[in-house]
């Protein structure tokens, strides 16, 4: 009985102590209720600071415990706090990432400002080498007949002056020879008729030496040889139409040479001539052309934008394919009309050709010095050519913004800006470093 009473007393005493303790805690909590949230907030802020990490906005798999650059794209790492939706402020703001990629491109690059100054202008123009139309001579048939023998075999065969080209059988010439022989045998004292017979043969194209041989031998020459009066390369169609790869029209004399630029003579598709033995030719028909290579023409094509800066006598530097050293000359003639079917204007440079080193048909690039001009200039690398438009990257507070511009002439590595920029703008020195997305190209 005594033991049960003691246990009950202990239980009662324990409950009393628990009640007093609970009351004291409630009183203390009531007295400091306004300070507890502040202490808790500071503690959570301290924990958030310990948990802060840095990551790349474009590559979230990159995690660092300190600021730096992304090893993949080079962008600055931004602060990331686990369990909170905070964001970095100031220079680390990622708000700019919400802007479209064709408007803003982020990168760390060297910037420059456009310069207003005077620079010498150089014009780039494509072109090709062509035969000198002033140095081509025609060999025509002075009488009609049949080709009995052909002594030349292939296009561009070198021909010497006085070389035998072909033999022609002409019934008209044979008849005229027989009349001279008849007079010589039956009326040798009739000087007037004999002189008229000789003159007729001469007008038909028979050389004086051959006429004397006919009078001496009293036998007509059935096949008359045709000799070359000039030296040069044999071309069949020197004044023909344009070749498949070279634009332009032909020319036959100096007057027409002042109106159109000549293409290279038409090359045969085979190694044979179109003239064959047994063919008939007419009086006055053009048989061959003999082209000299002592001089050649460089035909240059200029865009309409550059025409106003061209004039005869300007210095030209020609870089011809397969030639290591450039060739220097000057503009000798500017054509007064644009080429048929072309919006480009042509100019000519006359070049001497010792040793025939310059081959007609070779492509070239010409640089013409066209004086100086005061304008706004930027490096050519700062311009991104998108085909229909050209852009530069202008630096802003949050990155780089693409800006369309219009360009003019070129001076070495510098490019003239006509519209779109001012001297106060700051642009990327190398535009290629900032063009890194397909969406940017499509948008511009």
C-alpha positions as CSV (number, residue, x, y, z in Angstrom):
1,X,0.0,0.0,0.0
2,X,2.8,2.4,0.9
3,X,4.7,1.6,-2.4
4,X,1.7,2.5,-4.6
5,X,1.2,5.7,-2.8
6,X,4.8,6.7,-3.5
7,X,4.5,6.0,-7.2
8,X,1.4,8.1,-7.4
9,X,3.2,11.0,-5.7
10,X,6.1,10.8,-8.2
11,X,3.7,10.9,-11.2
12,X,1.9,13.9,-9.7
13,X,5.2,15.8,-9.1
14,X,6.3,15.1,-12.8
15,X,3.1,16.4,-14.2
16,X,3.4,19.6,-12.1
17,X,7.0,20.2,-13.4
18,X,6.0,19.7,-17.0
19,X,3.1,22.2,-16.7
20,X,5.4,24.9,-15.2
21,X,8.0,24.4,-17.9
22,X,5.4,24.7,-20.7
23,X,4.0,27.9,-19.2
24,X,7.5,29.4,-19.0
25,X,8.2,28.6,-22.7
26,X,5.0,30.2,-23.8
27,X,5.7,33.3,-21.9
28,X,9.2,33.6,-23.4
29,X,7.9,33.1,-26.9
30,X,5.3,35.7,-26.5
31,X,7.9,38.2,-25.2
32,X,10.2,37.8,-28.3
33,X,7.8,37.0,-31.0
34,X,8.8,40.0,-33.2
35,X,12.5,39.0,-33.4
36,X,12.3,35.4,-34.4
37,X,11.6,36.0,-38.2
38,X,14.6,38.3,-38.5
39,X,17.0,35.7,-37.0
40,X,15.5,33.0,-39.2
41,X,15.8,35.2,-42.4
42,X,19.4,35.9,-41.7
43,X,20.1,32.2,-41.1
44,X,18.4,31.2,-44.4
45,X,20.4,34.0,-46.3
46,X,23.6,32.6,-44.9
47,X,22.7,29.1,-46.1
48,X,21.7,30.4,-49.6
49,X,25.1,32.1,-49.8
50,X,26.8,28.9,-49.0
51,X,24.8,27.0,-51.7
52,X,25.3,29.6,-54.5
53,X,26.9,28.1,-57.7
54,X,27.6,29.5,-61.1
55,X,26.4,28.0,-64.4
56,X,26.3,28.9,-68.1
57,X,22.9,30.1,-69.5
58,X,23.4,28.2,-72.7
59,X,25.0,25.1,-71.2
60,X,23.4,24.3,-67.8
61,X,25.5,21.2,-67.4
62,X,28.5,23.5,-66.6
63,X,28.6,24.0,-62.8
64,X,31.2,26.1,-61.1
65,X,31.6,27.4,-57.5
66,X,33.2,30.7,-58.7
67,X,32.6,33.2,-61.5
68,X,34.3,32.6,-64.8
69,X,33.7,31.8,-68.5
70,X,32.0,28.8,-70.1
71,X,34.6,26.4,-71.5
72,X,32.2,25.6,-74.4
73,X,30.9,28.9,-75.7
74,X,33.0,31.5,-73.7
75,X,29.9,33.2,-72.2
76,X,30.1,34.6,-68.6
77,X,28.8,32.3,-65.9
78,X,25.8,33.5,-64.0
79,X,24.9,32.9,-60.3
80,X,22.4,30.2,-59.5
81,X,20.9,29.6,-56.1
82,X,19.4,26.2,-55.3
83,X,15.8,26.3,-54.1
84,X,15.3,30.0,-54.8
85,X,14.3,31.9,-57.9
86,X,16.8,34.7,-57.6
87,X,18.9,36.1,-60.4
88,X,22.1,37.9,-60.7
89,X,22.0,41.7,-61.3
90,X,24.0,44.3,-63.0
91,X,26.6,43.0,-65.6
92,X,25.6,39.4,-65.0
93,X,21.9,40.0,-65.9
94,X,20.5,37.3,-68.2
95,X,17.5,39.3,-69.3
96,X,19.3,39.9,-72.6
97,X,19.0,36.2,-73.3
98,X,15.3,36.7,-73.8
99,X,16.0,38.8,-76.9
100,X,16.1,37.1,-80.4
101,X,19.4,35.7,-81.6
102,X,19.3,37.7,-84.8
103,X,19.2,41.0,-82.8
104,X,21.7,40.5,-80.1
105,X,24.8,38.3,-80.1
106,X,26.9,38.0,-77.0
107,X,30.6,37.8,-77.1
108,X,33.8,39.4,-75.9
109,X,35.5,40.9,-78.9
110,X,37.7,43.9,-79.9
111,X,35.8,47.0,-81.0
112,X,36.7,49.9,-83.1
113,X,35.1,53.2,-84.3
114,X,34.6,54.3,-87.9
115,X,37.2,56.9,-89.1
116,X,36.4,60.0,-91.1
117,X,39.5,60.5,-93.3
118,X,40.8,60.7,-96.9
119,X,42.1,57.5,-98.5
120,X,43.2,56.5,-102.0
121,X,40.5,54.5,-103.8
122,X,41.3,51.2,-105.6
123,X,38.8,49.5,-107.9
124,X,38.8,45.8,-108.3
125,X,37.6,44.5,-111.7
126,X,37.6,41.0,-113.3
127,X,38.7,40.5,-116.9
128,X,40.5,38.3,-119.4
129,X,43.1,38.5,-122.1
130,X,42.1,38.8,-125.8
131,X,43.7,39.1,-129.2
132,X,44.6,42.5,-130.4
133,X,42.1,43.3,-133.1
134,X,44.4,45.8,-134.7
135,X,46.9,43.0,-135.4
136,X,44.7,40.6,-137.4
137,X,44.9,40.3,-141.2
138,X,42.6,38.4,-143.5
139,X,43.5,36.1,-146.4
140,X,40.6,36.1,-148.9
141,X,40.1,34.2,-152.2
142,X,40.7,36.7,-155.1
143,X,39.1,34.2,-157.6
144,X,36.6,31.4,-157.2
145,X,37.3,27.8,-157.8
146,X,38.0,24.4,-156.2
147,X,40.6,23.7,-153.6
148,X,43.0,21.3,-155.1
149,X,45.6,21.1,-152.3
150,X,45.7,22.4,-148.7
151,X,49.0,23.0,-147.1
152,X,47.8,24.1,-143.6
153,X,46.2,21.5,-141.4
154,X,45.1,22.9,-138.0
155,X,43.8,26.0,-136.2
156,X,46.4,28.3,-134.7
157,X,49.2,26.9,-136.9
158,X,52.1,29.4,-137.1
159,X,52.3,30.9,-140.6
160,X,55.3,32.8,-142.0
161,X,55.0,35.6,-144.6
162,X,55.2,34.1,-148.1
163,X,54.3,30.6,-147.0
164,X,52.2,28.5,-149.4
165,X,48.6,28.0,-148.0
166,X,46.6,26.2,-150.7
167,X,46.2,25.6,-154.5
168,X,43.0,26.6,-156.3
169,X,41.7,25.4,-159.7
170,X,39.8,28.3,-161.2
171,X,38.2,27.8,-164.7
172,X,38.1,31.6,-165.1
173,X,41.9,31.9,-164.5
174,X,42.6,29.0,-166.9
175,X,40.5,30.7,-169.6
176,X,42.3,34.0,-169.1
177,X,45.7,32.3,-169.3
178,X,44.7,30.6,-172.6
179,X,43.7,33.9,-174.1
180,X,47.2,35.3,-173.2
181,X,48.9,32.3,-174.7
182,X,46.7,32.6,-177.9
183,X,47.7,36.2,-178.4
184,X,51.3,35.5,-177.7
185,X,51.4,32.8,-180.4
186,X,49.1,34.4,-183.0
187,X,49.5,38.2,-182.6
188,X,52.7,38.8,-180.7
189,X,53.0,42.3,-182.1
190,X,49.7,43.5,-180.7
191,X,51.0,45.1,-177.6
192,X,47.7,46.6,-176.5
193,X,45.8,43.2,-176.5
194,X,48.7,41.5,-174.8
195,X,48.8,44.2,-172.0
196,X,45.1,43.9,-171.5
197,X,45.4,40.1,-171.1
198,X,48.2,40.5,-168.6
199,X,46.2,43.1,-166.6
200,X,43.1,40.9,-166.5
201,X,45.2,38.1,-165.0
202,X,46.6,40.5,-162.5
203,X,43.2,41.8,-161.5
204,X,42.0,38.2,-161.0
205,X,44.8,37.7,-158.5
206,X,47.6,36.1,-160.4
207,X,51.0,37.4,-159.4
208,X,53.3,39.0,-162.0
209,X,55.8,36.2,-161.7
210,X,53.3,33.5,-162.6
211,X,52.1,35.6,-165.6
212,X,55.7,35.7,-166.9
213,X,56.0,31.9,-166.4
214,X,52.8,31.3,-168.5
215,X,54.1,33.6,-171.3
216,X,57.5,31.8,-171.3
217,X,56.2,28.2,-171.1
218,X,53.1,28.8,-173.2
219,X,51.3,26.4,-170.9
220,X,48.4,27.5,-168.5
221,X,48.7,26.8,-164.8
222,X,45.7,24.7,-163.9
223,X,46.2,25.0,-160.1
224,X,47.2,28.4,-158.8
225,X,49.0,28.6,-155.4
226,X,47.9,31.1,-152.8
227,X,50.7,32.5,-150.6
228,X,50.4,34.3,-147.3
229,X,51.1,38.0,-147.4
230,X,51.4,38.2,-143.6
231,X,52.8,36.3,-140.6
232,X,50.8,35.1,-137.6
233,X,48.6,32.4,-136.1
234,X,46.1,30.9,-138.4
235,X,42.5,31.4,-137.3
236,X,39.5,30.5,-139.4
237,X,36.9,32.8,-137.7
238,X,38.7,35.8,-136.3
239,X,35.7,38.1,-136.5
240,X,33.1,35.5,-135.4
241,X,30.7,35.5,-132.5
242,X,31.6,35.2,-128.9
243,X,33.2,32.1,-127.6
244,X,31.2,30.0,-125.1
245,X,33.1,31.4,-122.1
246,X,34.1,34.9,-123.2
247,X,31.5,37.7,-123.7
248,X,31.7,40.2,-126.5
249,X,31.3,40.6,-130.2
250,X,33.9,40.4,-133.0
251,X,35.6,43.1,-135.0
252,X,37.4,43.2,-138.3
253,X,39.0,46.6,-138.7
254,X,40.2,49.6,-136.7
255,X,36.9,51.4,-137.0
256,X,34.8,48.6,-135.5
257,X,37.6,48.1,-132.9
258,X,36.6,51.4,-131.5
259,X,33.0,50.2,-130.7
260,X,33.2,46.7,-129.3
261,X,35.9,44.7,-127.5
262,X,37.0,41.5,-129.3
263,X,36.6,38.0,-127.8
264,X,39.3,35.5,-128.3
265,X,38.9,34.0,-131.8
266,X,36.6,31.0,-131.9
267,X,38.5,27.8,-131.2
268,X,37.6,24.7,-133.2
269,X,36.2,21.8,-131.3
270,X,38.6,19.5,-133.2
271,X,42.1,19.8,-134.4
272,X,40.9,20.1,-138.1
273,X,40.1,23.1,-140.3
274,X,36.7,23.5,-141.7
275,X,38.1,24.0,-145.2
276,X,38.8,20.7,-147.0
277,X,40.4,19.8,-150.2
278,X,37.8,19.6,-153.0
279,X,35.6,22.4,-151.6
280,X,34.7,25.3,-153.8
281,X,35.3,28.9,-152.7
282,X,33.9,32.1,-154.2
283,X,35.8,35.2,-155.2
284,X,36.2,37.5,-152.2
285,X,35.5,34.7,-149.7
286,X,37.5,35.0,-146.5
287,X,39.6,31.9,-146.1
288,X,41.7,32.5,-143.0
289,X,42.8,35.2,-140.5
290,X,46.4,35.6,-139.4
291,X,46.6,36.9,-135.9
292,X,49.8,38.5,-134.5
293,X,50.6,38.0,-130.8
294,X,53.1,40.9,-130.5
295,X,50.5,42.7,-128.4
296,X,47.4,41.5,-126.5
297,X,44.4,43.2,-124.9
298,X,43.3,43.0,-121.3
299,X,39.5,43.4,-121.3
300,X,38.3,44.7,-117.9
301,X,34.7,44.8,-116.8
302,X,33.5,47.5,-114.3
303,X,30.3,47.8,-112.4
304,X,28.2,50.9,-113.1
305,X,29.0,52.1,-109.5
306,X,32.7,52.4,-110.5
307,X,32.3,53.9,-113.9
308,X,32.3,57.5,-112.7
309,X,35.8,57.1,-111.3
310,X,37.3,55.7,-114.5
311,X,39.4,57.7,-117.0
312,X,41.9,57.0,-119.7
313,X,45.5,56.9,-118.4
314,X,44.8,55.5,-114.9
315,X,47.4,53.0,-113.6
316,X,46.4,49.4,-113.5
317,X,47.9,46.3,-111.8
318,X,46.9,43.0,-113.5
319,X,47.1,39.7,-111.7
320,X,46.9,37.0,-114.4
321,X,46.3,33.4,-113.5
322,X,49.4,31.2,-113.6
323,X,51.6,34.3,-113.3
324,X,53.3,34.9,-110.0
325,X,54.3,38.5,-110.7
326,X,51.6,41.2,-111.4
327,X,51.8,43.2,-114.7
328,X,51.4,46.9,-114.7
329,X,49.9,49.1,-117.4
330,X,47.3,51.8,-117.9
331,X,43.8,52.1,-119.2
332,X,44.1,52.9,-122.9
333,X,40.4,52.9,-124.0
334,X,37.0,53.0,-122.3
335,X,34.1,51.8,-124.4
336,X,31.3,54.4,-124.8
337,X,28.5,51.7,-124.5
338,X,27.6,49.0,-122.2
339,X,28.0,45.5,-123.5
340,X,25.0,43.8,-125.1
341,X,23.1,41.8,-122.5
342,X,25.4,43.1,-119.7
343,X,25.3,45.9,-117.2
344,X,29.1,46.3,-117.0
345,X,31.2,48.7,-118.9
346,X,34.5,47.5,-120.5
347,X,37.9,49.1,-120.7
348,X,41.0,47.9,-122.5
349,X,44.7,47.8,-121.5
350,X,47.1,47.3,-124.4
351,X,50.0,45.0,-123.3
352,X,53.2,44.1,-125.2
353,X,53.8,40.4,-125.4
354,X,57.5,39.6,-125.9
355,X,58.1,35.9,-126.3
356,X,54.3,35.3,-126.5
357,X,54.1,34.6,-122.8
358,X,50.6,36.1,-122.5
359,X,48.0,33.7,-123.8
360,X,44.6,35.0,-124.9
361,X,41.7,33.6,-122.9
362,X,43.5,33.7,-119.5
363,X,41.4,35.2,-116.7
364,X,42.7,38.1,-114.6
365,X,41.9,40.5,-111.8
366,X,42.7,44.2,-112.2
367,X,43.2,46.8,-109.5
368,X,42.8,50.4,-110.8
369,X,44.0,53.4,-108.8
370,X,41.2,56.0,-109.0
371,X,42.5,58.9,-106.8
372,X,41.5,59.6,-103.2
373,X,38.2,60.3,-101.4
374,X,37.2,61.7,-98.0
375,X,34.7,59.4,-96.4
376,X,33.8,57.2,-93.4
377,X,36.0,54.1,-93.4
378,X,36.0,50.8,-91.5
379,X,38.0,47.6,-92.0
380,X,36.6,45.2,-94.5
381,X,36.6,42.4,-91.8
382,X,34.1,44.4,-89.8
383,X,31.5,43.9,-92.5
384,X,29.5,40.7,-92.9
385,X,28.2,40.3,-96.5
386,X,24.9,38.4,-96.5
387,X,24.4,38.7,-100.3
388,X,21.5,41.1,-100.5
389,X,22.7,43.2,-97.6
390,X,25.7,44.0,-95.5
391,X,25.7,44.3,-91.7
392,X,28.1,45.3,-88.9
393,X,27.7,44.6,-85.2
394,X,27.2,47.8,-83.1
395,X,28.1,47.5,-79.4
396,X,25.3,48.3,-76.9
397,X,24.9,48.2,-73.2
398,X,24.0,44.5,-73.2
399,X,25.9,43.1,-76.1
400,X,26.1,43.6,-79.9
401,X,23.3,44.6,-82.3
402,X,23.4,43.8,-86.0
403,X,23.1,47.0,-88.1
404,X,22.6,47.1,-91.9
405,X,24.9,49.5,-93.8
406,X,25.6,50.5,-97.3
407,X,29.2,50.4,-98.6
408,X,31.1,52.2,-101.4
409,X,34.6,51.9,-102.6
410,X,37.5,50.0,-101.2
411,X,41.0,51.2,-100.3
412,X,43.2,48.3,-99.5
413,X,41.7,46.6,-96.4
414,X,39.4,49.6,-95.7
415,X,35.8,49.9,-96.9
416,X,33.8,53.1,-97.4
417,X,30.5,53.4,-95.5
418,X,27.9,55.5,-97.2
419,X,24.9,55.0,-94.8
420,X,24.2,53.2,-91.6
421,X,27.0,54.3,-89.3
422,X,28.4,57.4,-87.7
423,X,31.8,58.2,-86.2
424,X,30.4,57.8,-82.7
425,X,29.3,54.2,-83.2
426,X,31.4,51.4,-81.7
427,X,31.5,48.2,-83.8
428,X,33.1,44.8,-83.7
429,X,36.4,44.7,-85.4
430,X,35.8,41.1,-86.8
431,X,32.2,40.5,-87.7
432,X,32.8,36.8,-88.4
433,X,33.3,36.0,-84.8
434,X,29.8,37.1,-83.9
435,X,27.9,35.3,-86.7
436,X,27.3,31.9,-85.0
437,X,23.7,31.0,-85.5
438,X,21.6,30.0,-88.5
439,X,18.6,32.0,-87.3
440,X,20.7,35.2,-87.5
441,X,21.5,34.6,-91.1
442,X,17.8,33.8,-92.0
443,X,16.5,36.9,-90.1
444,X,18.9,39.3,-91.9
